[in-house]
Amino acid sequence: MSTPFVGMIAGMALAFAGWFGGFGAFLLVAALGALGWVLGRWAEGGGSIRGVRDVRDAFERNRR
């Protein structure tokens, strides 16, 4: 799957959660989605601490 397609699916999930469940459900889906993304990056990195560092570095690069 392409990145834009995955982003669209995530956005639709957040929209449905917000529409049908309210703001609390929206926040829960967003938090669980972020956790899933971090765990996916960790698993993609071989399950090592290096994968977590890659996530941190990705956020630091975006701030520059």
PQR file of N, CA, C, O and H, with PARSE charges and radii, in Angstrom:
ATOM      1  N   MET A   1       0.838  -1.178   0.000 -0.4000 1.5000
ATOM      2  CA  MET A   1       0.000   0.000   0.000 -0.0000 2.0000
ATOM      3  C   MET A   1       0.883   1.242   0.000  0.5500 1.7000
ATOM      4  O   MET A   1       1.949   1.262   0.615 -0.5500 1.4000
ATOM      5  N   SER A   2       0.435   2.247  -0.679 -0.4000 1.5000
ATOM      6  CA  SER A   2       1.198   3.487  -0.723 -0.0000 2.0000
ATOM      7  C   SER A   2       0.928   4.326   0.526  0.5500 1.7000
ATOM      8  O   SER A   2      -0.095   4.161   1.190 -0.5500 1.4000
ATOM      9  H   SER A   2      -0.431   2.231  -1.178  0.4000 1.0000
ATOM     10  N   THR A   3       1.840   5.207   0.827 -0.4000 1.5000
ATOM     11  CA  THR A   3       1.713   6.057   2.010 -0.0000 2.0000
ATOM     12  C   THR A   3       0.476   6.951   1.945  0.5500 1.7000
ATOM     13  O   THR A   3      -0.219   7.077   2.953 -0.5500 1.4000
ATOM     14  H   THR A   3       2.671   5.341   0.288  0.4000 1.0000
ATOM     15  N   PRO A   4       0.170   7.579   0.808 -0.5600 1.5000
ATOM     16  CA  PRO A   4      -1.048   8.392   0.767  0.2800 2.0000
ATOM     17  C   PRO A   4      -2.322   7.584   1.028  0.5500 1.7000
ATOM     18  O   PRO A   4      -3.259   8.077   1.656 -0.5500 1.4000
ATOM     19  N   PHE A   5      -2.349   6.350   0.546 -0.4000 1.5000
ATOM     20  CA  PHE A   5      -3.524   5.510   0.763 -0.0000 2.0000
ATOM     21  C   PHE A   5      -3.677   5.164   2.243  0.5500 1.7000
ATOM     22  O   PHE A   5      -4.783   5.213   2.782 -0.5500 1.4000
ATOM     23  H   PHE A   5      -1.588   5.949   0.035  0.4000 1.0000
ATOM     24  N   VAL A   6      -2.589   4.821   2.889 -0.4000 1.5000
ATOM     25  CA  VAL A   6      -2.632   4.515   4.323 -0.0000 2.0000
ATOM     26  C   VAL A   6      -3.052   5.756   5.105  0.5500 1.7000
ATOM     27  O   VAL A   6      -3.825   5.656   6.058 -0.5500 1.4000
ATOM     28  H   VAL A   6      -1.691   4.781   2.451  0.4000 1.0000
ATOM     29  N   GLY A   7      -2.553   6.918   4.711 -0.4000 1.5000
ATOM     30  CA  GLY A   7      -2.949   8.166   5.361 -0.0000 2.0000
ATOM     31  C   GLY A   7      -4.429   8.456   5.184  0.5500 1.7000
ATOM     32  O   GLY A   7      -5.087   8.942   6.103 -0.5500 1.4000
ATOM     33  H   GLY A   7      -1.925   7.000   3.937  0.4000 1.0000
ATOM     34  N   MET A   8      -4.951   8.157   4.002 -0.4000 1.5000
ATOM     35  CA  MET A   8      -6.374   8.358   3.756 -0.0000 2.0000
ATOM     36  C   MET A   8      -7.212   7.436   4.641  0.5500 1.7000
ATOM     37  O   MET A   8      -8.218   7.868   5.205 -0.5500 1.4000
ATOM     38  H   MET A   8      -4.417   7.762   3.255  0.4000 1.0000
ATOM     39  N   ILE A   9      -6.810   6.176   4.768 -0.4000 1.5000
ATOM     40  CA  ILE A   9      -7.536   5.231   5.610 -0.0000 2.0000
ATOM     41  C   ILE A   9      -7.490   5.675   7.070  0.5500 1.7000
ATOM     42  O   ILE A   9      -8.499   5.601   7.772 -0.5500 1.4000
ATOM     43  H   ILE A   9      -5.993   5.825   4.310  0.4000 1.0000
ATOM     44  N   ALA A  10      -6.333   6.133   7.528 -0.4000 1.5000
ATOM     45  CA  ALA A  10      -6.217   6.615   8.907 -0.0000 2.0000
ATOM     46  C   ALA A  10      -7.107   7.840   9.126  0.5500 1.7000
ATOM     47  O   ALA A  10      -7.759   7.957  10.164 -0.5500 1.4000
ATOM     48  H   ALA A  10      -5.514   6.193   6.958  0.4000 1.0000
ATOM     49  N   GLY A  11      -7.132   8.737   8.169 -0.4000 1.5000
ATOM     50  CA  GLY A  11      -7.985   9.919   8.275 -0.0000 2.0000
ATOM     51  C   GLY A  11      -9.464   9.556   8.302  0.5500 1.7000
ATOM     52  O   GLY A  11     -10.243  10.151   9.045 -0.5500 1.4000
ATOM     53  H   GLY A  11      -6.602   8.642   7.326  0.4000 1.0000
ATOM     54  N   MET A  12      -9.841   8.583   7.493 -0.4000 1.5000
ATOM     55  CA  MET A  12     -11.241   8.151   7.492 -0.0000 2.0000
ATOM     56  C   MET A  12     -11.609   7.493   8.823  0.5500 1.7000
ATOM     57  O   MET A  12     -12.714   7.696   9.325 -0.5500 1.4000
ATOM     58  H   MET A  12      -9.208   8.099   6.889  0.4000 1.0000
ATOM     59  N   ALA A  13     -10.692   6.706   9.399 -0.4000 1.5000
ATOM     60  CA  ALA A  13     -10.952   6.085  10.696 -0.0000 2.0000
ATOM     61  C   ALA A  13     -11.128   7.147  11.773  0.5500 1.7000
ATOM     62  O   ALA A  13     -12.016   7.032  12.617 -0.5500 1.4000
ATOM     63  H   ALA A  13      -9.795   6.541   8.990  0.4000 1.0000
ATOM     64  N   LEU A  14     -10.291   8.176  11.751 -0.4000 1.5000
ATOM     65  CA  LEU A  14     -10.427   9.264  12.719 -0.0000 2.0000
ATOM     66  C   LEU A  14     -11.728  10.029  12.513  0.5500 1.7000
ATOM     67  O   LEU A  14     -12.385  10.414  13.480 -0.5500 1.4000
ATOM     68  H   LEU A  14      -9.569   8.269  11.066  0.4000 1.0000
ATOM     69  N   ALA A  15     -12.097  10.249  11.269 -0.4000 1.5000
ATOM     70  CA  ALA A  15     -13.341  10.961  10.983 -0.0000 2.0000
ATOM     71  C   ALA A  15     -14.556  10.177  11.483  0.5500 1.7000
ATOM     72  O   ALA A  15     -15.455  10.750  12.100 -0.5500 1.4000
ATOM     73  H   ALA A  15     -11.563   9.936  10.483  0.4000 1.0000
ATOM     74  N   PHE A  16     -14.583   8.877  11.218 -0.4000 1.5000
ATOM     75  CA  PHE A  16     -15.701   8.060  11.697 -0.0000 2.0000
ATOM     76  C   PHE A  16     -15.746   8.027  13.217  0.5500 1.7000
ATOM     77  O   PHE A  16     -16.821   8.111  13.812 -0.5500 1.4000
ATOM     78  H   PHE A  16     -13.853   8.412  10.717  0.4000 1.0000
ATOM     79  N   ALA A  17     -14.579   7.905  13.846 -0.4000 1.5000
ATOM     80  CA  ALA A  17     -14.548   7.887  15.313 -0.0000 2.0000
ATOM     81  C   ALA A  17     -15.056   9.204  15.875  0.5500 1.7000
ATOM     82  O   ALA A  17     -15.818   9.216  16.841 -0.5500 1.4000
ATOM     83  H   ALA A  17     -13.707   7.837  13.363  0.4000 1.0000
ATOM     84  N   GLY A  18     -14.642  10.303  15.283 -0.4000 1.5000
ATOM     85  CA  GLY A  18     -15.098  11.609  15.746 -0.0000 2.0000
ATOM     86  C   GLY A  18     -16.578  11.832  15.507  0.5500 1.7000
ATOM     87  O   GLY A  18     -17.267  12.413  16.346 -0.5500 1.4000
ATOM     88  H   GLY A  18     -14.022  10.293  14.498  0.4000 1.0000
ATOM     89  N   TRP A  19     -17.064  11.376  14.379 -0.4000 1.5000
ATOM     90  CA  TRP A  19     -18.469  11.584  14.032 -0.0000 2.0000
ATOM     91  C   TRP A  19     -19.403  10.754  14.907  0.5500 1.7000
ATOM     92  O   TRP A  19     -20.386  11.264  15.445 -0.5500 1.4000
ATOM     93  H   TRP A  19     -16.504  10.904  13.698  0.4000 1.0000
ATOM     94  N   PHE A  20     -19.083   9.472  15.042 -0.4000 1.5000
ATOM     95  CA  PHE A  20     -19.978   8.565  15.748 -0.0000 2.0000
ATOM     96  C   PHE A  20     -19.695   8.458  17.239  0.5500 1.7000
ATOM     97  O   PHE A  20     -20.608   8.163  18.010 -0.5500 1.4000
ATOM     98  H   PHE A  20     -18.284   9.058  14.605  0.4000 1.0000
ATOM     99  N   GLY A  21     -18.455   8.688  17.670 -0.4000 1.5000
ATOM    100  CA  GLY A  21     -18.115   8.479  19.063 -0.0000 2.0000
ATOM    101  C   GLY A  21     -17.795   9.739  19.836  0.5500 1.7000
ATOM    102  O   GLY A  21     -17.640   9.696  21.057 -0.5500 1.4000
ATOM    103  H   GLY A  21     -17.713   8.928  17.044  0.4000 1.0000
ATOM    104  N   GLY A  22     -17.694  10.850  19.151 -0.4000 1.5000
ATOM    105  CA  GLY A  22     -17.361  12.092  19.832 -0.0000 2.0000
ATOM    106  C   GLY A  22     -15.861  12.323  19.898  0.5500 1.7000
ATOM    107  O   GLY A  22     -15.057  11.582  19.332 -0.5500 1.4000
ATOM    108  H   GLY A  22     -17.819  10.885  18.160  0.4000 1.0000
ATOM    109  N   PHE A  23     -15.524  13.384  20.616 -0.4000 1.5000
ATOM    110  CA  PHE A  23     -14.123  13.802  20.680 -0.0000 2.0000
ATOM    111  C   PHE A  23     -13.265  12.804  21.444  0.5500 1.7000
ATOM    112  O   PHE A  23     -12.102  12.601  21.093 -0.5500 1.4000
ATOM    113  H   PHE A  23     -16.176  13.986  21.076  0.4000 1.0000
ATOM    114  N   GLY A  24     -13.812  12.177  22.479 -0.4000 1.5000
ATOM    115  CA  GLY A  24     -13.064  11.179  23.248 -0.0000 2.0000
ATOM    116  C   GLY A  24     -12.661   9.993  22.386  0.5500 1.7000
ATOM    117  O   GLY A  24     -11.530   9.513  22.470 -0.5500 1.4000
ATOM    118  H   GLY A  24     -14.756  12.342  22.764  0.4000 1.0000
ATOM    119  N   ALA A  25     -13.586   9.523  21.558 -0.4000 1.5000
ATOM    120  CA  ALA A  25     -13.283   8.409  20.658 -0.0000 2.0000
ATOM    121  C   ALA A  25     -12.244   8.830  19.622  0.5500 1.7000
ATOM    122  O   ALA A  25     -11.373   8.042  19.255 -0.5500 1.4000
ATOM    123  H   ALA A  25     -14.504   9.913  21.490  0.4000 1.0000
ATOM    124  N   PHE A  26     -12.338  10.076  19.150 -0.4000 1.5000
ATOM    125  CA  PHE A  26     -11.366  10.605  18.205 -0.0000 2.0000
ATOM    126  C   PHE A  26      -9.967  10.572  18.808  0.5500 1.7000
ATOM    127  O   PHE A  26      -9.018  10.144  18.151 -0.5500 1.4000
ATOM    128  H   PHE A  26     -13.047  10.716  19.447  0.4000 1.0000
ATOM    129  N   LEU A  27      -9.831  11.022  20.056 -0.4000 1.5000
ATOM    130  CA  LEU A  27      -8.530  11.026  20.717 -0.0000 2.0000
ATOM    131  C   LEU A  27      -8.013   9.606  20.957  0.5500 1.7000
ATOM    132  O   LEU A  27      -6.820   9.342  20.807 -0.5500 1.4000
ATOM    133  H   LEU A  27     -10.601  11.370  20.590  0.4000 1.0000
ATOM    134  N   LEU A  28      -8.912   8.700  21.328 -0.4000 1.5000
ATOM    135  CA  LEU A  28      -8.508   7.315  21.547 -0.0000 2.0000
ATOM    136  C   LEU A  28      -7.992   6.683  20.259  0.5500 1.7000
ATOM    137  O   LEU A  28      -6.954   6.022  20.266 -0.5500 1.4000
ATOM    138  H   LEU A  28      -9.881   8.915  21.450  0.4000 1.0000
ATOM    139  N   VAL A  29      -8.701   6.879  19.167 -0.4000 1.5000
ATOM    140  CA  VAL A  29      -8.265   6.321  17.877 -0.0000 2.0000
ATOM    141  C   VAL A  29      -6.943   6.953  17.443  0.5500 1.7000
ATOM    142  O   VAL A  29      -6.068   6.261  16.923 -0.5500 1.4000
ATOM    143  H   VAL A  29      -9.544   7.416  19.162  0.4000 1.0000
ATOM    144  N   ALA A  30      -6.794   8.248  17.652 -0.4000 1.5000
ATOM    145  CA  ALA A  30      -5.545   8.918  17.285 -0.0000 2.0000
ATOM    146  C   ALA A  30      -4.374   8.396  18.119  0.5500 1.7000
ATOM    147  O   ALA A  30      -3.292   8.154  17.584 -0.5500 1.4000
ATOM    148  H   ALA A  30      -7.505   8.810  18.075  0.4000 1.0000
ATOM    149  N   ALA A  31      -4.585   8.222  19.420 -0.4000 1.5000
ATOM    150  CA  ALA A  31      -3.517   7.726  20.293 -0.0000 2.0000
ATOM    151  C   ALA A  31      -3.148   6.287  19.946  0.5500 1.7000
ATOM    152  O   ALA A  31      -1.965   5.951  19.894 -0.5500 1.4000
ATOM    153  H   ALA A  31      -5.464   8.418  19.854  0.4000 1.0000
ATOM    154  N   LEU A  32      -4.135   5.442  19.710 -0.4000 1.5000
ATOM    155  CA  LEU A  32      -3.844   4.054  19.353 -0.0000 2.0000
ATOM    156  C   LEU A  32      -3.196   3.962  17.975  0.5500 1.7000
ATOM    157  O   LEU A  32      -2.347   3.101  17.747 -0.5500 1.4000
ATOM    158  H   LEU A  32      -5.096   5.716  19.752  0.4000 1.0000
ATOM    159  N   GLY A  33      -3.589   4.836  17.062 -0.4000 1.5000
ATOM    160  CA  GLY A  33      -2.944   4.869  15.756 -0.0000 2.0000
ATOM    161  C   GLY A  33      -1.482   5.275  15.858  0.5500 1.7000
ATOM    162  O   GLY A  33      -0.626   4.703  15.183 -0.5500 1.4000
ATOM    163  H   GLY A  33      -4.279   5.535  17.248  0.4000 1.0000
ATOM    164  N   ALA A  34      -1.196   6.261  16.701 -0.4000 1.5000
ATOM    165  CA  ALA A  34       0.196   6.682  16.906 -0.0000 2.0000
ATOM    166  C   ALA A  34       1.002   5.563  17.551  0.5500 1.7000
ATOM    167  O   ALA A  34       2.148   5.323  17.169 -0.5500 1.4000
ATOM    168  H   ALA A  34      -1.891   6.726  17.249  0.4000 1.0000
ATOM    169  N   LEU A  35       0.413   4.878  18.523 -0.4000 1.5000
ATOM    170  CA  LEU A  35       1.090   3.757  19.160 -0.0000 2.0000
ATOM    171  C   LEU A  35       1.368   2.648  18.152  0.5500 1.7000
ATOM    172  O   LEU A  35       2.448   2.058  18.156 -0.5500 1.4000
ATOM    173  H   LEU A  35      -0.518   5.073  18.833  0.4000 1.0000
ATOM    174  N   GLY A  36       0.406   2.368  17.299 -0.4000 1.5000
ATOM    175  CA  GLY A  36       0.597   1.360  16.255 -0.0000 2.0000
ATOM    176  C   GLY A  36       1.691   1.748  15.289  0.5500 1.7000
ATOM    177  O   GLY A  36       2.461   0.898  14.840 -0.5500 1.4000
ATOM    178  H   GLY A  36      -0.472   2.848  17.296  0.4000 1.0000
ATOM    179  N   TRP A  37       1.764   3.021  14.966 -0.4000 1.5000
ATOM    180  CA  TRP A  37       2.811   3.496  14.061 -0.0000 2.0000
ATOM    181  C   TRP A  37       4.193   3.319  14.689  0.5500 1.7000
ATOM    182  O   TRP A  37       5.127   2.865  14.029 -0.5500 1.4000
ATOM    183  H   TRP A  37       1.139   3.711  15.331  0.4000 1.0000
ATOM    184  N   VAL A  38       4.317   3.681  15.972 -0.4000 1.5000
ATOM    185  CA  VAL A  38       5.594   3.541  16.666 -0.0000 2.0000
ATOM    186  C   VAL A  38       5.995   2.070  16.761  0.5500 1.7000
ATOM    187  O   VAL A  38       7.146   1.717  16.504 -0.5500 1.4000
ATOM    188  H   VAL A  38       3.558   4.049  16.508  0.4000 1.0000
ATOM    189  N   LEU A  39       5.039   1.216  17.132 -0.4000 1.5000
ATOM    190  CA  LEU A  39       5.347  -0.210  17.230 -0.0000 2.0000
ATOM    191  C   LEU A  39       5.695  -0.802  15.859  0.5500 1.7000
ATOM    192  O   LEU A  39       6.549  -1.684  15.763 -0.5500 1.4000
ATOM    193  H   LEU A  39       4.105   1.503  17.341  0.4000 1.0000
ATOM    194  N   GLY A  40       5.044  -0.326  14.815 -0.4000 1.5000
ATOM    195  CA  GLY A  40       5.372  -0.781  13.471 -0.0000 2.0000
ATOM    196  C   GLY A  40       6.772  -0.385  13.063  0.5500 1.7000
ATOM    197  O   GLY A  40       7.502  -1.177  12.468 -0.5500 1.4000
ATOM    198  H   GLY A  40       4.350   0.390  14.893  0.4000 1.0000
ATOM    199  N   ARG A  41       7.149   0.846  13.383 -0.4000 1.5000
ATOM    200  CA  ARG A  41       8.519   1.291  13.091 -0.0000 2.0000
ATOM    201  C   ARG A  41       9.529   0.485  13.888  0.5500 1.7000
ATOM    202  O   ARG A  41      10.600   0.143  13.386 -0.5500 1.4000
ATOM    203  H   ARG A  41       6.555   1.490  13.867  0.4000 1.0000
ATOM    204  N   TRP A  42       9.178   0.181  15.144 -0.4000 1.5000
ATOM    205  CA  TRP A  42      10.063  -0.610  16.002 -0.0000 2.0000
ATOM    206  C   TRP A  42      10.247  -2.009  15.421  0.5500 1.7000
ATOM    207  O   TRP A  42      11.368  -2.513  15.351 -0.5500 1.4000
ATOM    208  H   TRP A  42       8.308   0.459  15.552  0.4000 1.0000
ATOM    209  N   ALA A  43       9.146  -2.633  15.004 -0.4000 1.5000
ATOM    210  CA  ALA A  43       9.223  -3.980  14.430 -0.0000 2.0000
ATOM    211  C   ALA A  43       9.956  -3.962  13.097  0.5500 1.7000
ATOM    212  O   ALA A  43      10.694  -4.895  12.781 -0.5500 1.4000
ATOM    213  H   ALA A  43       8.236  -2.223  15.061  0.4000 1.0000
ATOM    214  N   GLU A  44       9.761  -2.917  12.322 -0.4000 1.5000
ATOM    215  CA  GLU A  44      10.437  -2.800  11.034 -0.0000 2.0000
ATOM    216  C   GLU A  44      11.944  -2.689  11.209  0.5500 1.7000
ATOM    217  O   GLU A  44      12.714  -3.133  10.357 -0.5500 1.4000
ATOM    218  H   GLU A  44       9.162  -2.159  12.579  0.4000 1.0000
ATOM    219  N   GLY A  45      12.357  -2.092  12.322 -0.4000 1.5000
ATOM    220  CA  GLY A  45      13.783  -1.939  12.608 -0.0000 2.0000
ATOM    221  C   GLY A  45      14.397  -3.190  13.208  0.5500 1.7000
ATOM    222  O   GLY A  45      15.552  -3.152  13.634 -0.5500 1.4000
ATOM    223  H   GLY A  45      11.731  -1.732  13.015  0.4000 1.0000
ATOM    224  N   GLY A  46      13.680  -4.284  13.257 -0.4000 1.5000
ATOM    225  CA  GLY A  46      14.212  -5.522  13.792 -0.0000 2.0000
ATOM    226  C   GLY A  46      13.939  -5.697  15.270  0.5500 1.7000
ATOM    227  O   GLY A  46      14.480  -6.610  15.895 -0.5500 1.4000
ATOM    228  H   GLY A  46      12.742  -4.315  12.911  0.4000 1.0000
ATOM    229  N   GLY A  47      13.112  -4.841  15.840 -0.4000 1.5000
ATOM    230  CA  GLY A  47      12.772  -4.963  17.247 -0.0000 2.0000
ATOM    231  C   GLY A  47      13.863  -4.501  18.186  0.5500 1.7000
ATOM    232  O   GLY A  47      13.885  -4.887  19.355 -0.5500 1.4000
ATOM    233  H   GLY A  47      12.673  -4.099  15.333  0.4000 1.0000
ATOM    234  N   SER A  48      14.760  -3.686  17.692 -0.4000 1.5000
ATOM    235  CA  SER A  48      15.850  -3.216  18.535 -0.0000 2.0000
ATOM    236  C   SER A  48      15.608  -1.770  18.946  0.5500 1.7000
ATOM    237  O   SER A  48      14.678  -1.117  18.474 -0.5500 1.4000
ATOM    238  H   SER A  48      14.742  -3.372  16.743  0.4000 1.0000
ATOM    239  N   ILE A  49      16.457  -1.295  19.824 -0.4000 1.5000
ATOM    240  CA  ILE A  49      16.374   0.102  20.266 -0.0000 2.0000
ATOM    241  C   ILE A  49      16.635   1.038  19.091  0.5500 1.7000
ATOM    242  O   ILE A  49      16.153   2.171  19.082 -0.5500 1.4000
ATOM    243  H   ILE A  49      17.213  -1.826  20.208  0.4000 1.0000
ATOM    244  N   ARG A  50      17.385   0.580  18.112 -0.4000 1.5000
ATOM    245  CA  ARG A  50      17.669   1.402  16.943 -0.0000 2.0000
ATOM    246  C   ARG A  50      16.385   1.845  16.258  0.5500 1.7000
ATOM    247  O   ARG A  50      16.314   2.969  15.760 -0.5500 1.4000
ATOM    248  H   ARG A  50      17.776  -0.340  18.119  0.4000 1.0000
ATOM    249  N   GLY A  51      15.371   0.990  16.221 -0.4000 1.5000
ATOM    250  CA  GLY A  51      14.095   1.357  15.622 -0.0000 2.0000
ATOM    251  C   GLY A  51      13.440   2.519  16.339  0.5500 1.7000
ATOM    252  O   GLY A  51      12.836   3.383  15.704 -0.5500 1.4000
ATOM    253  H   GLY A  51      15.429   0.078  16.626  0.4000 1.0000
ATOM    254  N   VAL A  52      13.556   2.545  17.659 -0.4000 1.5000
ATOM    255  CA  VAL A  52      13.009   3.654  18.439 -0.0000 2.0000
ATOM    256  C   VAL A  52      13.800   4.920  18.161  0.5500 1.7000
ATOM    257  O   VAL A  52      13.230   6.007  18.064 -0.5500 1.4000
ATOM    258  H   VAL A  52      14.047   1.843  18.174  0.4000 1.0000
ATOM    259  N   ARG A  53      15.114   4.780  18.033 -0.4000 1.5000
ATOM    260  CA  ARG A  53      15.931   5.955  17.709 -0.0000 2.0000
ATOM    261  C   ARG A  53      15.565   6.516  16.335  0.5500 1.7000
ATOM    262  O   ARG A  53      15.575   7.731  16.137 -0.5500 1.4000
ATOM    263  H   ARG A  53      15.577   3.897  18.112  0.4000 1.0000
ATOM    264  N   ASP A  54      15.243   5.636  15.389 -0.4000 1.5000
ATOM    265  CA  ASP A  54      14.840   6.101  14.064 -0.0000 2.0000
ATOM    266  C   ASP A  54      13.578   6.944  14.141  0.5500 1.7000
ATOM    267  O   ASP A  54      13.460   7.951  13.443 -0.5500 1.4000
ATOM    268  H   ASP A  54      15.234   4.649  15.550  0.4000 1.0000
ATOM    269  N   VAL A  55      12.631   6.542  14.986 -0.4000 1.5000
ATOM    270  CA  VAL A  55      11.398   7.314  15.158 -0.0000 2.0000
ATOM    271  C   VAL A  55      11.721   8.678  15.743  0.5500 1.7000
ATOM    272  O   VAL A  55      11.218   9.697  15.272 -0.5500 1.4000
ATOM    273  H   VAL A  55      12.727   5.724  15.553  0.4000 1.0000
ATOM    274  N   ARG A  56      12.564   8.696  16.775 -0.4000 1.5000
ATOM    275  CA  ARG A  56      12.953   9.965  17.391 -0.0000 2.0000
ATOM    276  C   ARG A  56      13.663  10.854  16.378  0.5500 1.7000
ATOM    277  O   ARG A  56      13.394  12.053  16.304 -0.5500 1.4000
ATOM    278  H   ARG A  56      12.972   7.867  17.158  0.4000 1.0000
ATOM    279  N   ASP A  57      14.568  10.268  15.599 -0.4000 1.5000
ATOM    280  CA  ASP A  57      15.299  11.036  14.599 -0.0000 2.0000
ATOM    281  C   ASP A  57      14.375  11.583  13.516  0.5500 1.7000
ATOM    282  O   ASP A  57      14.604  12.679  13.007 -0.5500 1.4000
ATOM    283  H   ASP A  57      14.786   9.294  15.659  0.4000 1.0000
ATOM    284  N   ALA A  58      13.341  10.839  13.161 -0.4000 1.5000
ATOM    285  CA  ALA A  58      12.394  11.314  12.151 -0.0000 2.0000
ATOM    286  C   ALA A  58      11.697  12.579  12.633  0.5500 1.7000
ATOM    287  O   ALA A  58      11.493  13.506  11.850 -0.5500 1.4000
ATOM    288  H   ALA A  58      13.154   9.948  13.575  0.4000 1.0000
ATOM    289  N   PHE A  59      11.329  12.630  13.916 -0.4000 1.5000
ATOM    290  CA  PHE A  59      10.678  13.813  14.446 -0.0000 2.0000
ATOM    291  C   PHE A  59      11.668  14.976  14.562  0.5500 1.7000
ATOM    292  O   PHE A  59      11.304  16.124  14.312 -0.5500 1.4000
ATOM    293  H   PHE A  59      11.495  11.877  14.553  0.4000 1.0000
ATOM    294  N   GLU A  60      12.901  14.688  14.934 -0.4000 1.5000
ATOM    295  CA  GLU A  60      13.889  15.754  15.060 -0.0000 2.0000
ATOM    296  C   GLU A  60      14.248  16.349  13.709  0.5500 1.7000
ATOM    297  O   GLU A  60      14.479  17.554  13.609 -0.5500 1.4000
ATOM    298  H   GLU A  60      13.197  13.755  15.137  0.4000 1.0000
ATOM    299  N   ARG A  61      14.300  15.518  12.660 -0.4000 1.5000
ATOM    300  CA  ARG A  61      14.583  16.032  11.320 -0.0000 2.0000
ATOM    301  C   ARG A  61      13.481  16.956  10.841  0.5500 1.7000
ATOM    302  O   ARG A  61      13.758  17.925  10.135 -0.5500 1.4000
ATOM    303  H   ARG A  61      14.112  14.539  12.742  0.4000 1.0000
ATOM    304  N   ASN A  62      12.235  16.679  11.210 -0.4000 1.5000
ATOM    305  CA  ASN A  62      11.125  17.512  10.762 -0.0000 2.0000
ATOM    306  C   ASN A  62      11.126  18.872  11.441  0.5500 1.7000
ATOM    307  O   ASN A  62      10.566  19.826  10.900 -0.5500 1.4000
ATOM    308  H   ASN A  62      12.010  15.892  11.784  0.4000 1.0000
ATOM    309  N   ARG A  63      11.733  18.984  12.598 -0.4000 1.5000
ATOM    310  CA  ARG A  63      11.766  20.260  13.322 -0.0000 2.0000
ATOM    311  C   ARG A  63      12.797  21.208  12.760  0.5500 1.7000
ATOM    312  O   ARG A  63      12.701  22.417  12.971 -0.5500 1.4000
ATOM    313  H   ARG A  63      12.188  18.209  13.037  0.4000 1.0000
ATOM    314  N   ARG A  64      13.778  20.692  12.052 -0.4000 1.5000
ATOM    315  CA  ARG A  64      14.860  21.541  11.541 -0.0000 2.0000
ATOM    316  C   ARG A  64      14.444  22.276  10.319  0.5500 1.7000
ATOM    317  O   ARG A  64      15.233  23.036   9.758 -0.5500 1.4000
ATOM    318  H   ARG A  64      13.855  19.709  11.880  0.4000 1.0000
TER
END
